[in-house]
Amino acid sequence: MSQNNLLVSFLGLGSAGKGYETTKYYLNTPDDFIETKFIVIAICKFYKIDQLIIFTTKSVKESASSPLSELKDELIKNKINLLEEEIIPEGKNLLEQKEIFKKILNLLEKYHDYNFYLDITHGFRSLPLIFFSSLLYLNNIYNYHIEKIFYGAYEAGDKNKKETPIFDLSYLIELIEWSTGVNLFMNRYDSFFLEKLINKKYKNLNPKSFSSLKSSFKSFSNEFSNVRVTKISEKAKSILISLDKLKKELEQDAPYLIPMLDKTKEDIDKLTLEDPKILDINQLKFQITLMEKYLEKNLILQSVVLLREFIVSLVLFKINKTDKWDDYEFRQKVIKFIFINDPFSALNDEEIEIKNSIKKIDSIDKIQHYLNSIKNIRNNFVHAGFGGKEESLDNLSNHIKQILEELKKLL
């Protein structure tokens, strides 16, 4: 038995307040059962757990039927150690419910290194929900590990044969964890939490599919956060391929995850481009979409970085120099030539051609204006707030949105 496995359960007054009836508890098949009055005995035997925490009420402890005393006797017989016996309120009002939440947190805080198994069979009134919420709360703070959640479904069993199935409700935790992971990813395209979940899921499903998905999410997240334009679409496509493969496996094992993954797929699909290495009108529209995504996710630095490069790409598109759009040195020349009033040293034939072509762009005055308007913003960001004009981030976001709307008209 693992010293770190811990079952947490509740004890009420039993059927009609007269204690609990003996039944045959089983997990997968009625043929493999453990006959006992108390489900905690069955769970501990099935999962080889020898440590228990019980939450109960004063009325149960003082009851004439003595279910708590009877349980303690059974625990001794089965060599199960009762670590804690915590008396909680009945939960008849909001004040008592808050007190229950507080007691659960205070008690379980010291067991953060344990693997938790939770039995909610005899949780009365709203107690299972309160306890479930408290463990999620502790999990978010201390990274608690909730291994299993059980419910002994007496009503679903065969009463004549006195057989009771134990339902495994652990998928509820998984559902909440994945919805949290997807939500965090959608907020910033930060895949860190999803990567942790995927590692955890290796135990149950095809490691190859999840390994591919993890790699795809991580690569996309890195490229997006670092504004590597030609790579973002490539990695987005990789996510879509991985999700399609994984979806077939999840249809049987975890169908409840599919809607969340479909939502992710729908959002990521907007960031794909047929050929991200070519500068054409689709590439420019794609970069506009990217900047809008950055602003939507409050990633203002990334939007500013891309905005400057977008203007350069726009100029290259208008002067038909798309073959050199990924040439850094060439782009630097174009930026210099956009400001046609700047003094230049002697120019070669190609540079004169570029300069003259830029002069002929109908909207060059507006392009110069927008490039100038983001200069101070960009300097403030790339120099950690020590350069350029300082503005509130809200104002900067609105300013960039306005520039984007004007730039769309130049496409």
Secondary structure, 3 states (H helix, E strand, C coil): CCCCEEEEEECCCEHHHCECCCEEEECCCCCCEEEECCHHHHHHHHHCCCEEEEEECHHHHCCCCCHHHHHHHHHHHCCCEEEEEEECCCCCCHHHHHHHHHHHHHHHHHHCCCEEEEECCCCCCCHHHHHHHHHHHHHHHHCCEEEEEEEECHHHCECCCCEEEEEECCHHHHHHHHHHHHHHHHHHCCCHHHHHHHHHHCCCCCHHHHHHHHHHHHHHHHHHHCCCHHHHHHHHHHHHHHHHHHHHHHHHHCHHHHHHHHHHHHHHHHHCCCCCCCCCHHHHHHHHHHHHHHHHCCCHHHHHHHHHHHHHHHHHHHCCCHHHCCCHHHHHHHHHHHCCCCCCCCCCHHHHHHHHHHHCCCCHHHHHHHHHHHHHHHHHHHCCCCCCCCCCHHHHHHHHHHHHHHHHCCC
